[in-house]
Amino acid sequence: MRNTWILLLANALNGSSGVVAISLGGLTGAYLLGPDKALATLPAAGYSVGLALGAYPAAILMQWIGRRFGFMSGTVFAVFGALLTIAAIEAGLFWLFVVGFAFIGVSSSFVQQYRFAAIESVPEARRGTAISRVMLGGILTALFAPPLVILTRDTLAPLPFAGAFAALALVAIIGLVVLSFLRFPPRPPRGTVKKEGRPLLVIIRQPRFIIALLCAAASFSVMTFVMTAAPLAMVGHSHSEAEAVLGIQWHVLAMFVPSFFTGRLIDRFGKDAVVSAGLLLLLASAGTALVGTGLAHFWIMLILLGVGWNFSFVGSTAMLSDTYAPFERGRVEGFNDSVVFAAVAVAALMAGRVLESGGWSSVNWIVLPLVGTVMLSLFILVYQSRGRRALAD
């Protein structure tokens, strides 16, 4: 379990890139764009594109060089991306800013692999607990990342927000040092292990894999879609930038505090039940946003959104681990994350356009049919599985 504690701390540090990206991506993008704000969330979309593009190569790279060196190399992308964003702000180049966010996103694709590395470090019966423990690092991220943004965003004045990205680069370097303490069993010499496993197409055609992927993609893309638009919507409804950043802090806390008990809930009630509860909370979040636009409405909505994401995403990850053998993990995990974060990239890109054209209510109305359809698919899978078990008995 030593590795899970190291991954927890690394997640706290390197996971801060996502918080900084979401908190400042839209606001900095709006500053660089000027009057036309329709593309203000494009930096967040660039971040998600980097996540999607980096997911499969990150998984394959770590099969070649191992988890420790793979994770350490991932932090280099965060440092480079953060420096690019500073250069973009100084030059007033919006598109360079988007590219910087894409590099930060590539770094985050390595961070997303922490949960799979945690699974490899424990017996099968403790997988849910291991995933939850690593994701607890998000609580530390939520506690220090938003205040870090607020305290450092003007330290490179007159460049707005640049100081926060400089702080992000420093945090990534510290994260690299932490990851150097990871220890995994020695990898067999190349060529000594016979290639085994089913073709990828066979694995991804399993109904349980498809549902796990749908639940993960829907929960992460819905969370990103709403969270990306939320800071801009809050400012647009006469709330301050500081209140918007604090709202994201509450949201990130809600994303990770449940990890104290999500693993136990999975062990007691099952993965399907926890995922279902998470999807219901995502629906409740959208309903809260549709009721009003006061500060309390925004913050309650963001909290429900975070808890719903935690239940559905952790549960989906545990579901996914049921569908493949250890020697099949690289291809399957890489494919899963590529699809999930491709959906996330589309969601982040659409958030600004939907917010600009239809307003905050349109953002949340879109959530209802999407999540409802995924819930129905999950219920059908559970019903069919119980039917097959009954016939077998």
C-alpha positions in Angstrom: 0.0 0.0 0.0 3.1 2.3 0.1 2.6 3.2 -3.5 -1.0 4.3 -2.9 0.2 6.9 -0.4 2.8 8.2 -2.8 0.3 8.4 -5.6 -2.1 10.2 -3.2 0.5 12.9 -2.6 1.4 13.0 -6.3 -2.2 13.4 -7.2 -2.6 16.3 -4.8 0.3 18.1 -6.5 0.0 17.2 -10.1 -3.8 17.2 -10.0 -3.7 20.9 -9.4 -3.1 21.5 -13.1 -6.7 20.6 -13.7 -8.0 23.0 -11.1 -5.8 25.9 -12.4 -6.9 25.1 -16.0 -10.6 25.1 -15.2 -10.4 28.1 -12.8 -8.4 30.4 -15.1 -8.8 28.9 -18.6 -12.1 30.7 -19.4 -11.2 33.9 -17.5 -7.8 34.2 -19.1 -9.2 33.2 -22.5 -11.8 35.9 -22.2 -9.1 38.4 -21.4 -7.0 37.4 -24.4 -10.0 37.4 -26.8 -11.4 40.8 -26.0 -15.1 41.5 -26.7 -16.0 38.2 -28.4 -16.2 35.5 -25.7 -17.6 32.6 -27.7 -14.3 30.8 -27.7 -13.4 31.7 -24.1 -13.6 28.0 -23.0 -11.4 26.8 -25.9 -8.3 26.7 -23.6 -10.2 24.2 -21.4 -11.1 22.3 -24.5 -7.3 22.3 -25.5 -6.6 20.9 -22.0 -9.1 18.1 -22.6 -7.8 17.5 -26.1 -4.3 17.0 -24.6 -5.9 14.6 -22.1 -7.5 12.6 -24.9 -4.4 12.6 -27.2 -2.0 11.7 -24.3 -4.1 8.9 -22.8 -3.2 6.0 -25.1 0.5 6.9 -25.6 0.8 7.4 -21.8 -0.5 3.9 -21.1 1.7 2.3 -23.8 4.8 4.3 -22.7 4.5 3.0 -19.2 4.4 -0.6 -20.5 7.8 0.1 -22.1 9.6 2.1 -19.4 7.5 1.4 -16.3 5.1 3.4 -14.1 7.7 5.4 -12.2 9.6 6.8 -15.1 6.4 7.2 -17.1 4.8 9.3 -14.4 7.9 11.4 -13.9 8.1 12.1 -17.6 4.5 13.2 -17.5 5.2 16.1 -15.2 7.6 17.6 -17.8 4.7 18.3 -20.0 3.0 20.3 -17.2 6.1 22.4 -16.7 6.5 23.1 -20.4 2.8 23.9 -20.8 2.8 26.3 -17.9 5.7 28.2 -19.3 4.0 28.4 -22.7 0.9 29.9 -21.2 3.0 32.6 -19.5 4.6 33.4 -22.9 1.2 33.5 -24.5 -0.2 35.9 -22.0 2.8 38.2 -22.4 2.5 38.1 -26.2 -1.3 38.3 -26.1 -1.5 35.2 -28.3 -4.8 33.3 -27.6 -3.9 30.3 -29.7 -0.5 29.8 -28.1 -2.3 29.9 -24.8 -4.6 27.0 -26.0 -1.5 25.0 -27.1 0.0 25.5 -23.6 -3.2 24.1 -22.1 -3.0 21.1 -24.4 0.5 20.3 -23.0 -0.9 20.6 -19.5 -3.6 18.2 -20.6 -1.1 15.7 -21.8 0.5 15.8 -18.4 -2.9 15.2 -16.8 -3.3 12.1 -18.9 -0.5 10.6 -16.9 -2.1 11.7 -13.7 -5.3 9.8 -14.7 -3.2 6.6 -14.8 -2.5 6.9 -11.1 -5.8 5.1 -10.3 -4.8 2.2 -12.5 -1.4 2.0 -10.9 -3.1 1.9 -7.5 -5.1 -1.2 -8.6 -1.9 -3.0 -9.5 -0.5 -2.3 -6.0 -3.1 -4.1 -4.0 -5.1 -7.5 -3.9 -8.2 -7.6 -6.1 -10.5 -7.4 -3.1 -9.1 -3.9 -2.2 -9.2 -2.3 -5.6 -12.1 0.1 -4.7 -10.3 1.2 -1.6 -7.0 1.7 -3.5 -8.7 3.9 -6.2 -10.4 5.9 -3.5 -7.2 6.4 -1.5 -5.3 7.8 -4.5 -8.2 10.1 -5.4 -8.2 11.5 -1.8 -5.2 13.5 -3.1 -7.8 15.7 -4.8 -8.9 16.9 -1.3 -5.4 18.4 -0.8 -5.6 19.8 -4.3 -8.9 21.5 -3.5 -7.5 22.9 -0.3 -4.3 24.5 -1.7 -4.9 25.0 -5.5 -7.6 27.6 -5.4 -5.9 29.7 -2.7 -2.7 29.3 -4.7 -4.5 30.7 -7.8 -5.8 33.7 -5.8 -2.5 34.5 -4.1 -0.2 34.1 -7.1 -2.3 35.2 -10.1 -1.0 38.8 -9.9 2.5 38.1 -8.8 3.8 38.7 -12.4 1.8 41.9 -12.9 1.0 43.5 -15.2 0.5 40.1 -16.8 -2.9 38.9 -15.5 -3.1 35.3 -14.1 0.5 34.5 -15.2 1.8 34.1 -11.7 -0.6 31.2 -11.1 0.8 29.4 -14.1 4.4 30.0 -12.8 3.3 28.5 -9.5 1.8 25.5 -11.4 5.2 24.8 -13.0 6.9 24.8 -9.6 4.3 22.5 -8.1 4.8 20.1 -11.1 8.6 19.9 -10.4 7.8 19.1 -6.7 5.4 16.4 -8.0 8.2 14.9 -10.1 10.4 14.5 -7.0 7.6 12.8 -5.1 7.0 10.3 -7.9 10.6 9.3 -7.9 9.9 7.4 -4.6 7.5 5.0 -6.3 8.6 1.3 -6.4 7.0 -1.4 -8.5 8.2 -5.0 -9.0 11.0 -5.3 -11.5 9.7 -5.6 -15.1 10.7 -8.8 -16.9 13.4 -8.3 -19.6 11.9 -7.5 -23.0 11.2 -10.6 -25.0 10.9 -13.0 -22.0 7.1 -12.5 -21.7 4.9 -14.1 -24.4 2.4 -11.7 -25.8 -1.0 -12.8 -24.6 -4.5 -11.5 -24.3 -7.6 -11.1 -26.4 -7.8 -8.7 -29.3 -8.9 -5.2 -28.2 -12.1 -5.4 -30.3 -13.2 -8.5 -28.4 -12.6 -6.8 -25.0 -14.4 -3.6 -25.9 -17.4 -5.4 -27.3 -18.3 -6.8 -23.8 -21.6 -5.2 -22.6 -20.0 -4.5 -19.2 -17.1 -2.7 -20.8 -19.4 -0.6 -23.0 -21.5 0.5 -20.0 -18.5 1.2 -17.8 -17.0 3.3 -20.7 -20.4 5.1 -21.2 -20.8 5.9 -17.5 -17.2 7.2 -17.2 -17.4 9.3 -20.4 -20.8 10.7 -19.5 -20.0 11.6 -15.9 -16.6 13.2 -16.8 -17.9 15.1 -19.8 -21.0 16.4 -18.0 -18.9 17.4 -15.1 -16.4 19.2 -17.4 -19.2 20.8 -19.5 -20.9 22.3 -16.5 -17.8 23.1 -14.5 -16.1 24.8 -17.5 -19.1 27.1 -18.0 -19.7 27.8 -14.3 -17.0 30.4 -13.6 -18.1 32.4 -16.6 -21.7 32.0 -15.7 -21.1 33.2 -12.2 -19.3 36.3 -13.3 -22.0 36.9 -15.9 -24.6 36.7 -13.1 -22.9 39.4 -11.0 -20.7 37.2 -8.8 -17.1 38.1 -8.4 -14.1 36.2 -9.8 -13.0 35.3 -6.3 -16.4 33.8 -5.6 -16.1 31.9 -8.9 -12.7 30.4 -7.9 -14.1 29.6 -4.4 -17.0 27.9 -6.1 -14.6 25.7 -8.0 -12.8 25.0 -4.7 -16.0 23.7 -3.2 -16.6 21.7 -6.3 -13.2 20.1 -6.2 -13.6 19.2 -2.6 -16.9 17.6 -3.4 -15.2 15.6 -6.1 -12.7 14.0 -3.8 -13.9 14.1 -0.1 -16.3 11.2 -0.9 -13.3 9.1 -1.7 -13.0 8.6 2.1 -15.9 6.2 1.8 -16.6 5.5 -1.9 -14.4 2.4 -1.8 -16.3 1.1 1.2 -19.7 1.8 -0.5 -18.5 -0.1 -3.6 -17.4 -3.0 -1.4 -20.8 -3.0 0.4 -23.4 -2.1 -2.2 -21.6 -3.0 -5.4 -20.2 -0.9 -8.3 -23.4 -0.7 -10.2 -25.3 0.9 -7.3 -22.6 3.5 -6.6 -22.5 4.5 -10.3 -26.3 4.8 -10.3 -26.2 7.0 -7.2 -23.6 9.2 -8.9 -25.7 9.7 -12.0 -28.7 10.6 -9.9 -26.6 13.3 -8.2 -25.6 14.7 -11.6 -29.3 15.0 -12.4 -29.9 16.8 -9.1 -27.1 19.2 -9.8 -28.6 20.2 -13.1 -32.0 20.6 -11.4 -30.5 22.9 -8.8 -28.9 25.1 -11.5 -32.2 25.4 -13.2 -34.0 26.7 -10.1 -31.9 29.9 -9.7 -28.7 31.8 -10.3 -27.9 33.0 -6.8 -24.5 32.3 -5.2 -26.0 29.5 -3.1 -27.5 27.9 -6.2 -24.2 27.9 -8.0 -22.3 26.5 -5.0 -24.8 23.8 -4.2 -24.9 22.8 -7.8 -21.1 22.5 -8.0 -21.1 20.4 -4.8 -23.7 18.0 -6.1 -21.8 17.9 -9.4 -18.6 16.9 -7.7 -20.1 14.2 -5.5 -22.0 12.8 -8.5 -18.8 12.7 -10.5 -16.9 10.9 -7.7 -19.4 8.1 -7.3 -20.0 7.5 -11.0 -16.3 7.8 -12.1 -14.7 5.8 -9.3 -17.5 3.2 -9.7 -17.0 3.1 -13.5 -13.2 2.6 -13.1 -13.9 -0.4 -10.8 -16.4 -1.7 -13.3 -13.8 -1.4 -16.1 -11.3 -3.5 -14.1 -13.7 -6.5 -14.3 -13.4 -6.6 -18.1 -9.7 -7.3 -18.7 -6.8 -9.4 -17.5 -3.6 -7.8 -16.1 -1.6 -8.4 -19.2 -4.3 -6.7 -21.3 -4.4 -3.5 -19.2 -2.2 -1.2 -21.3 -4.3 -1.3 -24.4 -7.7 -1.3 -22.6 -6.9 1.5 -20.1 -5.4 3.6 -22.9 -8.4 3.1 -25.2 -10.8 3.8 -22.3 -9.1 7.1 -21.3 -8.8 8.2 -25.0 -12.5 7.8 -25.5 -13.4 9.4 -22.2 -11.2 12.4 -22.7 -12.2 12.9 -26.3 -15.8 13.2 -25.0 -14.5 15.6 -22.3 -12.7 17.7 -25.0 -15.9 18.1 -27.0 -17.8 19.0 -23.8 -15.3 21.7 -22.9 -15.3 23.1 -26.4 -19.1 23.2 -26.5 -19.5 24.8 -23.0 -18.6 28.3 -24.1 -20.7 28.2 -27.2 -23.8 26.9 -25.5 -23.3 29.4 -22.6 -22.9 32.3 -25.1 -25.8 31.3 -27.3 -28.3 29.8 -24.9 -27.3 31.0 -21.5 -26.7 29.1 -18.2 -30.1 27.3 -18.3 -29.3 25.7 -21.7 -26.0 24.2 -20.3 -28.0 22.4 -17.6 -31.0 21.3 -19.8 -28.5 19.4 -22.0 -27.4 17.4 -19.0 -30.8 15.8 -18.3 -31.4 13.7 -21.4 -27.7 12.7 -21.6 -27.4 11.4 -18.1 -30.9 9.9 -18.2 -30.0 7.8 -21.3 -26.8 6.5 -19.6 -28.8 5.6 -16.5 -31.3 3.6 -18.6 -28.5 1.7 -20.3 -27.0 0.8 -16.9 -30.3 -0.4 -15.6 -30.8 -2.6 -18.6 -27.3 -4.1 -18.1 -28.1 -4.8 -14.5 -31.5 -6.3 -15.3 -30.0 -8.6 -18.0 -27.2 -9.7 -15.7 -29.6 -10.7 -13.0 -31.7 -12.6 -15.5 -28.6 -14.5 -16.7 -27.7 -15.4 -13.1 -31.2 -16.5 -12.4 -31.2 -18.8 -15.4 -27.8 -20.2 -14.4 -29.1 -21.0 -10.9 
